[in-house]
Structures are given as structure tokens and as C-alpha cells.
Amino acid sequence: MTALPVVLLPVGHDDDALDACLAALDAGTPAGTQVWLADDARIGPRGAQIVQRWLASTPLQADYTCRQRGVGEVAHLDDVLRACGDADVVVLAPDAVPLPGWLVELAACFARDASIATATPWCNAGEAASWPRIGEIAPVPDDPLRLARACQQLPPLHPELPAAIDHAVLLRGNARRKAGGLDTASYGSWYAALIDLSLRMAGLGWRNALCETAFVARGGEGGPREGDMDALAARWPAWHARLATYLMNDPLHVCRAQLQRHYAALENAPTQQGLFAAHDLAVMGDGPAGDDVTSAQLAASGDPVDTPLPGDASVTQTEHGAPSR
């Protein structure tokens, strides 16, 4: 059985987005999945209530950590990812809304191709991975189950992307470690730091791929902090031209059109939640484990429940359930 990766959600200050993300995680993620809510001292009183209420009821194996003092988006994420050791980790945007089946599909993507270092699903606001049109922001899908089913009908070819995109990305743990983790000195945003990490991993021979069988929606696109794009241009002079060429040529236009046809064909089909349970079991039992990491391995390499964030003694933790050992 293919092990599922850890889900990492950096908690933001938008309480409504947090509530919607947690509800989507419960609805579309297999029970028992390890989820880490990591707060860089950004949450407010209402957000804290949302988190505590969710921790008390979620079927997921969820944990929450909160810094007493913020260290910044990139430094915070780098600390959390390092605490995960060589585990494969999905990083979600704070306003992400994962569609049903999303995590099983991402895990299957890694199991199919050990050369993939980052797997990015479709998104309504995902730049190169946007659907229905590349580089455009569309509304959050109003029929998520239908769209998820349409995605799962696509052949899993996992074409190349210019870089991973920050709405949701599955990072292969050993590739991340070999590339040296995030550059906390050069970038202020996860958006830019992820591009840089993707390009470094590609330089080591790994692939940044689209997981076309999964979809994660969000309210809008991410973006860089001041100075981030200049830093990217200085380190990767060809990056901006490469991205512009990709957006203009749209190598994924055939795949986008195919997804649109599947989506349209399902317009009058009945929605069956049981379809996803059966599909998830089939996918999780198919293919080699590859570099996937079990819960026991995660615990051995740095479990978020018991391991404080490196370099910060002022972290409080709230645990829901016992971690896998």
C-alpha cells in the first residue's frame, strides 16, 4: 500500500479561509492522514477557536504548533520541513480547498515516477497549472466532486511544469534535503522560495510535474514579496523568459481540453461519495512504494508532535490523537 504523505498547512490570518480549508481536508482526505497546522504567530482568537474545534472532531491525525514570535514565512516553513526529515510533505496554501481524492492522487503520482521531486495539482488560480485556462484566475469550482471525478479520468502522464506552484505541492523529502532546503536569506515569500527550490532540484536531475488527476482550489493566486523576483532573476536569469514562453505556448492545452470534456460529460451523472472510497483504496494499493515514507519513518526522522521546531524554544503544541510510532 502506498503511504500517504504528511499534509502541512501554514496557518494564515484569514479565519474564513482556514475554516473552509479544514472542512475540505475532512471531506476529501483519508481518515488517519497526518496533518500539521503550523502557525507562525499569525492566528487570532477566532482562528484559534476554529482550530481547537476542528482538532476535537477531525478524523485526521492532526497536530497544531504555534510560535510565540513570528520568524517570517520562508524561515518558518523551512524549520517545519526540516523537522519532517526525509518524509514526503504536501504544503498547502492557507486558503487552499482540496477536492476529494486529492492526496491519494498526489501520492500515486510519486509512486509512479521516482524522478518527480514536486507534484503540483490543477488549480483554478494556479498560473501554469490553472484550469480551465492557463495563467487565469477562475472562481472556486461550484461542483468539486464532479471536477474531482473528471480529473481522475485523465491518463496519469504527469507532464513537466516550469516549477512547482504554491497553491499545493507535494515535495519529495530526500530531493528537498539534497537540494539544501529553502533559501531563507534570499526570499521573503514561499511563492519565490518554492520556485528557487524547484529549479535547484531540477538542476540535480529531478522533475517538477503536474499531477493532472488531482485538483486543489484556492481563493486567489499567491505572489512574491518585494525584491523576490529580482532575486530570482539574479540567480536564474533564464527563468522569466522560460515561464513567459510556457504561458504563451501552453504545452498542457490538450490536457486542459480533455479535462473540460470529462467535466462536461459528468454534468448529469450522479454524485457518489462511495466512488472515492473505492477509488482511493484501489490507487493506494497500486504501484511500488518508491520513496514514500511511513508514519513510523516520519516519527524516527522528526515527528511534528514531539519535536519542537529547530531554533525556536518558544513553540506551544496541541495534539489530537496519538502519533504513529
C-alpha positions as a Markdown table, in Angstrom:
| # | Residue | x | y | z |
|---|---|---|---|---|
| 1 | Met | 0.0 | 0.0 | 0.0 |
| 2 | Thr | 1.3 | 3.4 | -0.9 |
| 3 | Ala | 1.9 | 5.5 | 2.2 |
| 4 | Leu | 0.3 | 8.9 | 2.3 |
| 5 | Pro | 2.5 | 12.0 | 2.8 |
| 6 | Val | 2.2 | 14.4 | 5.7 |
| 7 | Val | 0.0 | 17.4 | 5.0 |
| 8 | Leu | 1.4 | 20.8 | 6.1 |
| 9 | Leu | -0.9 | 23.8 | 6.4 |
| 10 | Pro | 0.8 | 27.1 | 7.3 |
| 11 | Val | -2.0 | 28.8 | 9.2 |
| 12 | Gly | -2.8 | 32.3 | 7.9 |
| 13 | His | -4.8 | 35.2 | 9.3 |
| 14 | Asp | -7.9 | 34.7 | 7.2 |
| 15 | Asp | -10.2 | 32.8 | 9.5 |
| 16 | Asp | -12.9 | 32.1 | 6.9 |
| 17 | Ala | -10.3 | 30.6 | 4.5 |
| 18 | Leu | -8.9 | 28.5 | 7.4 |
| 19 | Asp | -12.4 | 27.2 | 8.2 |
| 20 | Ala | -13.0 | 26.3 | 4.6 |
| 21 | Cys | -9.7 | 24.6 | 4.2 |
| 22 | Leu | -10.1 | 22.4 | 7.3 |
| 23 | Ala | -13.6 | 21.4 | 6.2 |
| 24 | Ala | -12.3 | 20.4 | 2.8 |
| 25 | Leu | -9.5 | 18.4 | 4.4 |
| 26 | Asp | -12.0 | 16.4 | 6.4 |
| 27 | Ala | -14.3 | 15.9 | 3.4 |
| 28 | Gly | -11.6 | 14.8 | 0.9 |
| 29 | Thr | -8.7 | 13.3 | 2.8 |
| 30 | Pro | -8.5 | 9.7 | 4.1 |
| 31 | Ala | -9.1 | 9.3 | 7.8 |
| 32 | Gly | -5.9 | 9.0 | 9.8 |
| 33 | Thr | -3.8 | 11.1 | 7.5 |
| 34 | Gln | -1.1 | 13.1 | 9.3 |
| 35 | Val | -1.8 | 16.8 | 9.2 |
| 36 | Trp | 0.3 | 19.6 | 10.7 |
| 37 | Leu | -1.1 | 23.0 | 11.3 |
| 38 | Ala | 1.9 | 25.3 | 11.7 |
| 39 | Asp | 1.3 | 28.8 | 12.9 |
| 40 | Asp | 4.0 | 31.5 | 12.7 |
| 41 | Ala | 2.3 | 33.6 | 15.3 |
| 42 | Arg | -0.4 | 34.7 | 12.8 |
| 43 | Ile | -3.6 | 33.3 | 14.2 |
| 44 | Gly | -6.2 | 35.4 | 16.0 |
| 45 | Pro | -8.7 | 34.5 | 18.7 |
| 46 | Arg | -11.4 | 33.4 | 16.3 |
| 47 | Gly | -8.9 | 31.4 | 14.3 |
| 48 | Ala | -7.7 | 29.6 | 17.4 |
| 49 | Gln | -11.2 | 28.6 | 18.2 |
| 50 | Ile | -11.7 | 27.2 | 14.7 |
| 51 | Val | -8.5 | 25.2 | 15.1 |
| 52 | Gln | -9.4 | 23.8 | 18.5 |
| 53 | Arg | -12.9 | 22.9 | 17.4 |
| 54 | Trp | -11.6 | 21.1 | 14.4 |
| 55 | Leu | -8.9 | 19.3 | 16.4 |
| 56 | Ala | -11.6 | 17.9 | 18.6 |
| 57 | Ser | -13.6 | 16.4 | 15.8 |
| 58 | Thr | -11.5 | 15.7 | 12.8 |
| 59 | Pro | -10.9 | 12.1 | 11.7 |
| 60 | Leu | -7.4 | 13.1 | 10.6 |
| 61 | Gln | -4.3 | 12.6 | 12.8 |
| 62 | Ala | -3.8 | 16.3 | 13.3 |
| 63 | Asp | -1.4 | 18.5 | 15.3 |
| 64 | Tyr | -1.1 | 22.2 | 15.8 |
| 65 | Thr | 2.0 | 24.2 | 16.7 |
| 66 | Cys | 2.2 | 28.0 | 17.3 |
| 67 | Arg | 5.2 | 30.2 | 17.7 |
| 68 | Gln | 5.1 | 32.9 | 20.3 |
| 69 | Arg | 7.1 | 35.1 | 17.9 |
| 70 | Gly | 6.9 | 35.1 | 14.1 |
| 71 | Val | 10.1 | 34.4 | 12.2 |
| 72 | Gly | 8.7 | 35.0 | 8.7 |
| 73 | Glu | 7.1 | 32.8 | 6.1 |
| 74 | Val | 10.1 | 31.2 | 4.5 |
| 75 | Ala | 12.1 | 30.7 | 7.7 |
| 76 | His | 9.0 | 29.2 | 9.4 |
| 77 | Leu | 8.3 | 26.8 | 6.5 |
| 78 | Asp | 12.0 | 25.8 | 6.3 |
| 79 | Asp | 12.0 | 24.9 | 10.0 |
| 80 | Val | 8.9 | 22.9 | 9.7 |
| 81 | Leu | 10.0 | 21.0 | 6.7 |
| 82 | Arg | 13.4 | 20.2 | 8.3 |
| 83 | Ala | 11.5 | 18.8 | 11.3 |
| 84 | Cys | 9.9 | 16.4 | 8.9 |
| 85 | Gly | 13.2 | 14.9 | 7.9 |
| 86 | Asp | 13.1 | 12.9 | 4.7 |
| 87 | Ala | 9.3 | 12.5 | 4.8 |
| 88 | Asp | 7.3 | 13.5 | 1.7 |
| 89 | Val | 5.2 | 16.5 | 2.6 |
| 90 | Val | 2.4 | 18.3 | 0.9 |
| 91 | Val | 2.4 | 22.1 | 1.6 |
| 92 | Leu | -1.0 | 23.7 | 1.2 |
| 93 | Ala | -1.6 | 27.4 | 0.8 |
| 94 | Pro | -3.5 | 28.9 | 3.7 |
| 95 | Asp | -6.6 | 29.4 | 1.5 |
| 96 | Ala | -6.4 | 26.1 | -0.3 |
| 97 | Val | -9.6 | 24.0 | -0.8 |
| 98 | Pro | -8.5 | 20.4 | -1.7 |
| 99 | Leu | -11.0 | 18.5 | -3.8 |
| 100 | Pro | -12.0 | 14.9 | -2.9 |
| 101 | Gly | -9.3 | 12.3 | -3.7 |
| 102 | Trp | -6.5 | 14.9 | -3.9 |
| 103 | Leu | -4.0 | 13.4 | -1.6 |
| 104 | Val | -4.3 | 9.8 | -2.8 |
| 105 | Glu | -3.7 | 11.1 | -6.3 |
| 106 | Leu | -0.6 | 13.0 | -5.4 |
| 107 | Ala | 0.8 | 10.0 | -3.5 |
| 108 | Ala | 0.1 | 7.8 | -6.5 |
| 109 | Cys | 1.9 | 10.4 | -8.7 |
| 110 | Phe | 5.1 | 10.0 | -6.6 |
| 111 | Ala | 4.8 | 6.2 | -6.6 |
| 112 | Arg | 4.6 | 6.0 | -10.4 |
| 113 | Asp | 7.7 | 8.1 | -11.1 |
| 114 | Ala | 10.6 | 8.2 | -8.6 |
| 115 | Ser | 12.2 | 11.1 | -10.6 |
| 116 | Ile | 9.5 | 13.5 | -9.7 |
| 117 | Ala | 10.6 | 15.9 | -6.9 |
| 118 | Thr | 7.5 | 18.1 | -6.9 |
| 119 | Ala | 3.9 | 17.2 | -7.9 |
| 120 | Thr | 1.5 | 20.1 | -8.3 |
| 121 | Pro | -2.2 | 19.6 | -8.9 |
| 122 | Trp | -4.6 | 21.6 | -11.0 |
| 123 | Cys | -6.0 | 24.8 | -9.5 |
| 124 | Asn | -8.5 | 27.5 | -10.5 |
| 125 | Ala | -5.7 | 30.0 | -9.7 |
| 126 | Gly | -2.5 | 28.1 | -10.4 |
| 127 | Glu | -0.7 | 30.0 | -13.1 |
| 128 | Ala | 0.9 | 27.3 | -15.3 |
| 129 | Ala | -1.3 | 24.7 | -13.6 |
| 130 | Ser | -4.5 | 26.8 | -13.9 |
| 131 | Trp | -7.7 | 25.3 | -15.2 |
| 132 | Pro | -9.8 | 25.9 | -17.3 |
| 133 | Arg | -7.3 | 28.4 | -18.9 |
| 134 | Ile | -3.6 | 28.8 | -18.3 |
| 135 | Gly | -2.5 | 31.8 | -16.4 |
| 136 | Glu | -6.0 | 33.0 | -15.5 |
| 137 | Ile | -7.9 | 33.1 | -12.2 |
| 138 | Ala | -11.3 | 31.4 | -12.3 |
| 139 | Pro | -13.9 | 31.1 | -9.5 |
| 140 | Val | -13.6 | 28.3 | -7.0 |
| 141 | Pro | -15.4 | 25.3 | -8.5 |
| 142 | Asp | -19.0 | 25.1 | -7.5 |
| 143 | Asp | -19.2 | 21.3 | -8.1 |
| 144 | Pro | -16.0 | 20.0 | -6.6 |
| 145 | Leu | -17.0 | 16.3 | -6.6 |
| 146 | Arg | -17.8 | 16.4 | -10.3 |
| 147 | Leu | -14.5 | 18.1 | -11.1 |
| 148 | Ala | -12.5 | 15.7 | -8.9 |
| 149 | Arg | -14.1 | 12.8 | -10.8 |
| 150 | Ala | -13.3 | 14.4 | -14.1 |
| 151 | Cys | -9.6 | 14.8 | -13.1 |
| 152 | Gln | -9.4 | 11.1 | -12.1 |
| 153 | Gln | -10.5 | 10.1 | -15.6 |
| 154 | Leu | -7.3 | 11.7 | -17.1 |
| 155 | Pro | -4.4 | 9.4 | -18.0 |
| 156 | Pro | -1.7 | 9.9 | -15.4 |
| 157 | Leu | 1.1 | 11.2 | -17.6 |
| 158 | His | 2.5 | 13.8 | -15.2 |
| 159 | Pro | 3.9 | 16.3 | -17.7 |
| 160 | Glu | 6.6 | 18.8 | -16.8 |
| 161 | Leu | 5.9 | 22.2 | -15.2 |
| 162 | Pro | 8.4 | 25.1 | -15.2 |
| 163 | Ala | 8.4 | 24.9 | -11.4 |
| 164 | Ala | 6.1 | 23.9 | -8.6 |
| 165 | Ile | 3.3 | 26.3 | -7.7 |
| 166 | Asp | 2.3 | 27.4 | -4.2 |
| 167 | His | -1.4 | 26.5 | -4.1 |
| 168 | Ala | -0.4 | 22.9 | -3.2 |
| 169 | Val | 2.8 | 21.0 | -3.8 |
| 170 | Leu | 4.0 | 17.5 | -2.8 |
| 171 | Leu | 7.7 | 17.7 | -2.0 |
| 172 | Arg | 9.8 | 14.5 | -2.1 |
| 173 | Gly | 11.7 | 14.5 | 1.2 |
| 174 | Asn | 15.1 | 13.2 | 0.0 |
| 175 | Ala | 15.1 | 15.5 | -3.0 |
| 176 | Arg | 14.4 | 18.5 | -0.8 |
| 177 | Arg | 17.2 | 17.6 | 1.6 |
| 178 | Lys | 19.7 | 17.0 | -1.2 |
| 179 | Ala | 18.8 | 20.4 | -2.7 |
| 180 | Gly | 19.5 | 22.1 | 0.6 |
| 181 | Gly | 16.0 | 23.1 | 1.7 |
| 182 | Leu | 14.6 | 26.6 | 1.3 |
| 183 | Asp | 16.8 | 29.7 | 0.9 |
| 184 | Thr | 15.7 | 31.8 | 3.9 |
| 185 | Ala | 18.2 | 34.5 | 3.2 |
| 186 | Ser | 17.2 | 35.5 | -0.3 |
| 187 | Tyr | 13.4 | 35.3 | -0.4 |
| 188 | Gly | 10.6 | 36.6 | 1.7 |
| 189 | Ser | 7.7 | 34.6 | 0.2 |
| 190 | Trp | 7.0 | 30.9 | 0.0 |
| 191 | Tyr | 6.0 | 31.6 | -3.6 |
| 192 | Ala | 9.5 | 32.6 | -4.7 |
| 193 | Ala | 11.4 | 30.3 | -2.4 |
| 194 | Leu | 9.4 | 27.3 | -3.9 |
| 195 | Ile | 10.4 | 28.3 | -7.4 |
| 196 | Asp | 14.0 | 28.5 | -6.4 |
| 197 | Leu | 13.9 | 25.1 | -4.6 |
| 198 | Ser | 12.2 | 23.6 | -7.7 |
| 199 | Leu | 14.9 | 24.9 | -10.0 |
| 200 | Arg | 17.6 | 23.6 | -7.8 |
| 201 | Met | 16.1 | 20.2 | -7.6 |
| 202 | Ala | 15.7 | 20.2 | -11.4 |
| 203 | Gly | 19.3 | 21.1 | -11.7 |
| 204 | Leu | 20.1 | 17.9 | -9.8 |
| 205 | Gly | 18.1 | 15.8 | -12.2 |
| 206 | Trp | 14.6 | 15.7 | -10.6 |
| 207 | Arg | 11.3 | 16.6 | -12.3 |
| 208 | Asn | 8.7 | 19.2 | -11.4 |
| 209 | Ala | 5.5 | 17.6 | -12.6 |
| 210 | Leu | 1.8 | 18.3 | -12.9 |
| 211 | Cys | -0.4 | 15.8 | -11.1 |
| 212 | Glu | -3.3 | 16.1 | -13.6 |
| 213 | Thr | -5.5 | 13.7 | -11.7 |
| 214 | Ala | -5.8 | 16.0 | -8.6 |
| 215 | Phe | -7.3 | 19.4 | -8.1 |
| 216 | Val | -6.8 | 21.9 | -5.2 |
| 217 | Ala | -8.8 | 25.2 | -5.4 |
| 218 | Arg | -8.0 | 28.5 | -3.8 |
| 219 | Gly | -9.4 | 32.0 | -3.5 |
| 220 | Gly | -6.6 | 33.7 | -5.5 |
| 221 | Glu | -3.0 | 33.4 | -6.7 |
| 222 | Gly | 0.0 | 33.6 | -4.4 |
| 223 | Gly | 2.7 | 36.1 | -5.1 |
| 224 | Pro | 6.2 | 37.3 | -4.3 |
| 225 | Arg | 7.3 | 39.8 | -1.6 |
| 226 | Glu | 9.2 | 42.9 | -2.6 |
| 227 | Gly | 12.6 | 42.0 | -4.1 |
| 228 | Asp | 11.8 | 38.4 | -4.6 |
| 229 | Met | 11.5 | 38.5 | -8.3 |
| 230 | Asp | 14.8 | 40.4 | -8.6 |
| 231 | Ala | 16.5 | 37.8 | -6.5 |
| 232 | Leu | 15.1 | 35.0 | -8.8 |
| 233 | Ala | 16.2 | 36.9 | -11.9 |
| 234 | Ala | 19.7 | 37.3 | -10.5 |
| 235 | Arg | 20.1 | 33.6 | -9.6 |
| 236 | Trp | 18.1 | 32.2 | -12.6 |
| 237 | Pro | 18.5 | 34.7 | -15.5 |
| 238 | Ala | 16.5 | 32.5 | -17.9 |
| 239 | Trp | 13.6 | 31.9 | -15.5 |
| 240 | His | 11.3 | 34.8 | -16.5 |
| 241 | Ala | 11.6 | 34.1 | -20.2 |
| 242 | Arg | 11.1 | 30.4 | -19.7 |
| 243 | Leu | 7.9 | 31.0 | -17.7 |
| 244 | Ala | 6.6 | 33.5 | -20.3 |
| 245 | Thr | 7.2 | 31.1 | -23.1 |
| 246 | Tyr | 5.4 | 28.3 | -21.3 |
| 247 | Leu | 2.4 | 30.5 | -20.6 |
| 248 | Met | 2.2 | 31.7 | -24.2 |
| 249 | Asn | 2.6 | 28.2 | -25.8 |
| 250 | Asp | 0.6 | 26.3 | -23.2 |
| 251 | Pro | 2.0 | 22.8 | -23.6 |
| 252 | Leu | -0.9 | 21.5 | -21.5 |
| 253 | His | -3.7 | 22.8 | -23.7 |
| 254 | Val | -4.6 | 19.3 | -24.9 |
| 255 | Cys | -4.8 | 18.0 | -21.3 |
| 256 | Arg | -6.9 | 21.0 | -20.3 |
| 257 | Ala | -9.3 | 20.4 | -23.1 |
| 258 | Gln | -9.6 | 16.8 | -22.2 |
| 259 | Leu | -10.4 | 17.7 | -18.6 |
| 260 | Gln | -13.1 | 20.1 | -19.8 |
| 261 | Arg | -14.7 | 17.3 | -21.9 |
| 262 | His | -14.7 | 14.9 | -19.0 |
| 263 | Tyr | -16.2 | 17.6 | -16.7 |
| 264 | Ala | -18.9 | 18.4 | -19.2 |
| 265 | Ala | -19.7 | 14.7 | -19.7 |
| 266 | Leu | -20.3 | 14.3 | -16.0 |
| 267 | Glu | -22.9 | 17.1 | -15.8 |
| 268 | Asn | -25.8 | 14.8 | -15.3 |
| 269 | Ala | -24.0 | 12.0 | -13.7 |
| 270 | Pro | -25.0 | 11.1 | -10.1 |
| 271 | Thr | -22.6 | 12.2 | -7.4 |
| 272 | Gln | -21.4 | 9.2 | -5.4 |
| 273 | Gln | -19.2 | 9.7 | -2.4 |
| 274 | Gly | -18.6 | 6.0 | -2.3 |
| 275 | Leu | -16.8 | 6.2 | -5.6 |
| 276 | Phe | -13.9 | 8.0 | -4.0 |
| 277 | Ala | -13.6 | 5.5 | -1.2 |
| 278 | Ala | -13.3 | 2.6 | -3.7 |
| 279 | His | -11.0 | 4.6 | -5.9 |
| 280 | Asp | -8.7 | 5.6 | -3.0 |
| 281 | Leu | -8.3 | 2.0 | -1.9 |
| 282 | Ala | -7.5 | 1.0 | -5.5 |
| 283 | Val | -4.9 | 3.7 | -6.0 |
| 284 | Met | -3.3 | 3.3 | -2.6 |
| 285 | Gly | -2.8 | -0.4 | -3.2 |
| 286 | Asp | -1.3 | 0.0 | -6.7 |
| 287 | Gly | 2.3 | 0.6 | -7.6 |
| 288 | Pro | 5.6 | 0.5 | -5.7 |
| 289 | Ala | 6.1 | 2.4 | -2.6 |
| 290 | Gly | 9.1 | 4.2 | -4.1 |
| 291 | Asp | 10.4 | 6.9 | -1.8 |
| 292 | Asp | 7.1 | 7.2 | 0.2 |
| 293 | Val | 7.7 | 7.5 | 3.9 |
| 294 | Thr | 5.6 | 5.7 | 6.5 |
| 295 | Ser | 4.3 | 7.2 | 9.7 |
| 296 | Ala | 6.9 | 5.2 | 11.7 |
| 297 | Gln | 9.7 | 6.6 | 9.5 |
| 298 | Leu | 8.4 | 10.1 | 10.0 |
| 299 | Ala | 8.5 | 9.6 | 13.7 |
| 300 | Ala | 12.0 | 8.4 | 13.5 |
| 301 | Ser | 13.2 | 11.3 | 11.4 |
| 302 | Gly | 11.4 | 14.1 | 13.2 |
| 303 | Asp | 7.7 | 13.8 | 14.2 |
| 304 | Pro | 5.9 | 17.2 | 14.4 |
| 305 | Val | 4.0 | 16.1 | 17.5 |
| 306 | Asp | 7.0 | 15.6 | 19.8 |
| 307 | Thr | 9.8 | 17.6 | 18.0 |
| 308 | Pro | 10.0 | 21.3 | 18.7 |
| 309 | Leu | 10.8 | 23.5 | 15.7 |
| 310 | Pro | 14.5 | 23.8 | 15.2 |
| 311 | Gly | 16.0 | 27.0 | 16.7 |
| 312 | Asp | 12.8 | 28.0 | 18.5 |
| 313 | Ala | 12.2 | 27.1 | 22.1 |
| 314 | Ser | 9.0 | 29.2 | 22.2 |
| 315 | Val | 6.7 | 26.8 | 20.4 |
| 316 | Thr | 3.5 | 25.5 | 22.0 |
| 317 | Gln | 1.8 | 22.4 | 20.7 |
| 318 | Thr | -1.7 | 21.0 | 20.8 |
| 319 | Glu | -2.0 | 17.3 | 19.9 |
| 320 | His | -5.1 | 15.5 | 18.6 |
| 321 | Gly | -4.7 | 11.7 | 18.9 |
| 322 | Ala | -1.5 | 9.8 | 19.3 |
| 323 | Pro | 1.1 | 9.9 | 16.6 |
| 324 | Ser | 2.0 | 6.7 | 14.7 |
| 325 | Arg | 5.2 | 5.1 | 16.1 |
